[in-house]
Amino acid sequence: MSHGEVDVEAVVRAVMARLAAGTAGAQPAAPAARSGELTLLGRLVTEHDLAEQLTNETTVRVAAGTVLTPSARDYLNDRGIRLQQIDQATAHRSGANAPRLVLGLAETKFEPSGTIAQLKRDGIEVEQVARVGLTGVVENLADRVRRGGDRALLLTGRPAAAACLANRSPGVR
């Protein structure tokens, strides 16, 4: 393993650790053990998060310490949806904290197999998207983040161009 790969792996692990700690908004969890339940991760749950993710659930589960905005609480009350707080251990056992990463590579010679293997050993589900050029990879990653709540990581030799392309996607920054 070259020195460059070790640095990339450390960066990927650090980013995934920060994301798993809930630095972003509410993230959908793994499917609930019982139907009618939705478990949300993150430190903050907004009305927008609920509107995007609720379908026919009767219970929303959040980790203890999660902040719900007043409008999110009103949203749940107006629809008769029960709010249940669970501890971090329960969330972990249900698979709720298992982060999922979609990995894209464009215009780089980096070989990610070692990084992917290490992430999987660390309990992170990883999917690599096809290398279809910078524009195609960025569009694919942005779509996965926007539509599925996945976390995405792009490794590229052209980060400024990638940032510009990603910023053109609604809901992705």
N, C-alpha and C positions, 0 to 999 in steps of 0.2 A: 504494500500500500504506500503510495507516495505521500509526501508531506502535504500536498494540496488537498488530497482526499481526506486526510485526517481533519484538516481545518474545515472543510465543507461539512463533514459529518458532525463536528462539534457545533457548528452554526445551526444545522438542521435540528439537532436535538435541543438546543437552547430555544429556538423558535417554537418548536412543538411543546416544550415545557411551559413557555409563557402562554401559548394559546390554550393549553389544557387547564391552566390556572384560571381561565375565565376572563382574560383581559378584554375580550370582545363582548358583544351583546349575547343574548340568549341563543344557545346553539341547540339544535335538536339532538336528542339522545338516541341511543339504540332503541329499537322497538320495545315498548313497555311489555312487561311480563303478562299483564292483563289487558284485555281490550278495553277501550274507553278511557285510557290514561295516556297522557303525554308528559314526558319528563324533559324539562328544560335545564340546560347548563348555563353557566355564566354568572357574573355578579349582578347583572341588571336584566330585568325583563320588562319590556315596554308593550304598550297596546299594539304597536306595529308588529312586534315579534309574535304576539298571540294571533293577530288577524292573519298573518302569513302561514302559521303552522297548525292552527286548530282546524279540525274537520268535524268529527262527530264525538269528540271526547267529552266525558262528563267530569273528569278529574285532571288537574294539572299538578304535577309534582315538581318541586324545586328544592335544591339543597338549602339547608339551614344557612341563614346569612345572606341569601339572595335578596336583592332589593327589587320590589315591584313598584313601578310608578303608580301614582293614584289613578291614572287613566287605565292602566292594566288591571288594577283591582276592580274598577268600575266595569270594565269589559267582561271580566269573569262573573261578577255579581249580576249584571244585566242578562246574562245567558244562563244563569243557574249552574255555573261550572264551579266545582269544589276545588279549593286550593289545599294542597297537602305538602307539608315540609318534611323532607327526609334528610337523614344525616349523610355525610360524605361516604361513609362505609357502605351504606345501603345503595347509594348511587353507583359506587364502584362495583359492587357485586352484580348489579343489574346490567353492567356494561355501559352505563351512561357516561362514564368518563373516558371511555376508550376513544382517543382521537383518531380521526381518519384524515389521511393526507393524500392529495392528488398531486403527483410530481410531474412536471413538464420540463423538457430540455430542448433548447433551441440555440443553434449557433454556438455550440460548445463541444469540446471533445471529451468532456468529463464522462466517465463510465460510472453509473450510479448503483451497480449491483451490490457493492459492499455496503454502501449507505442504506440501501433498501433492506438488506439482510439485517443490519444492526437495528434499524427502526422497528422491524418486525419482531426482533428479539426483545426490544423494549416495550412491546405490546401495542405498537402503533400500526394500524391498518394502512397499507400503502398501495396505491394504484398509479402506475405510470401511463401517461397518455402518449399517443403516437407522436413521433417527431415529424411534424408537417410544416415546418418553417415557423419563424417567430410569430407572425400574425395569426396563423392557425392555432398554434399552441396557446397563445395568450387568450384568444377567443374561447377556446375549449375550457381552459382553466377558469376564466371569468364566468362562463356559463355554469360550470359546476358549483362555483361558490354562490352565485346568485340563486340558482334554482334548487340546489340540493343541500346547501349548508355545509358543503365540504370545505376543508382548508386546503389551500393550494400553495405550492412552492414552485417557482420557476428558476431554473439555473440556466443562465445565458451569458454570453460574452457581450451582450448589448443591453445592459440594464436600463439605460435612459430611454431607449426606444421601447422597451417592454413596458416601462412605467407609463409612457405616453399612450400606448395601445390599451393598457388596462384601464386607465382613467377615462377612456371613451366609453367604457361599459357602465351602464346605469347600475348603481348599487355596489360597485367595486371600487375601492381606493387602496 
